[in-house]
Amino acid sequence: MHNIICKATAIAIIGTSSSIDAFTPIAQTNIPITRAANTFQSLPSSNYHQHSTQLYGAADDDAQDNEIERLKRQAAKLRAEAASLEADKAKQLAEAAEKAFNKFDVNSDGEVSLSELKMGLEKELKTEISEKRVTELMKIFDTSGDGALQLDEFVTVDRFRNQLEALAREEKRLAAEAEQEKKRQEQEVLLAEAKLEFLNEKEPTMSDKALSVLPYLFPLMDGLQYGRFLLSSDDAGANPFVVILAVLYSLYRSIPFSGFVAFFALNILSGNPSINRLVRYNMQQAIYLDIALFFPSLLIGLGGLISSGAGLTVPPGVGEVFSDVMFGTLLLTLAYCAVSSFLGKEPDSIPLISQAVKDRMPSMDMLEGGTLDNEGRFIPKMPERREEDDKSDEDKK
């Protein structure tokens, strides 16, 4: 039974194969299959993938070039549309300008004069315009410079309105700046007057001139020691000048510590800026002259010590001559200071001393940075504050 089934199955398979071969020609089945097989067998796998990649790359490049061309065409189209719009707008503006020109050109002479421009703008804008403003407009738009506007120079009323508004804004800005500058100058004048009032550097009055001489009594009293030989002579008592000096010296010495009192009084008063500059200057110079008198005394003392230590005897006439010369020099110096002060001029020609006094005198430059209080009085900046401001300015740099 098993053998019969196997034989039947084999016969069925052979029959099926025969029927397929009977209906399929050999030329249509075997040859194409053989060529295709041979073709794919003849190409290596790497060359096959490379060929496929090149085909896809070429397709991408063609697509990109097509997209660029499309964008270029769109850009050219947009530019053409923009140019067309600009041309239409320019045409409309030209027509509006020509229409306004014909309205403004009242006498139809082909140009708009200054008076016609003023009259036309006032009518269109319904406001009065000054002759100055219309002249400024004419200067702006009159490119030919003939004092009138031709059609090619004329613009629309809106352009005129905008320009007028711009001129008005500029005028307001200039007016505001001028007002600020005026206030600044007024403030500077007030500040300068307050400084001058605070630091009295005005021309000295007659009372100031007379008062400025008195400080020189201080070095004169301390310098009388050098004039003891001249003032103690026999005929000195008949000299009224010597008598006056004797009286003043007695009063001066009657005050305890008169030298220290005079020194501190002059030093404090010379620092008062409300006192006239000439008076303050002479106070300072009197202090310096009095200090200078100490050095000749020091030289005399050192000379005596050296001569005694060396066993030398100094002739009495040497010390007397030295004292007389010193006293005479002092008198000449004080006379120069007194005469110069009476003339209203600072005695600033004393070597070394006058320059030292000038360096100590406050000036207007030292008052920079001060302010005014509510009553208009000058308030100087404190030195510490000035140093802080200078340091902050340096840090900013």
Disulfide bonds with the S-S distance in Angstrom:
none
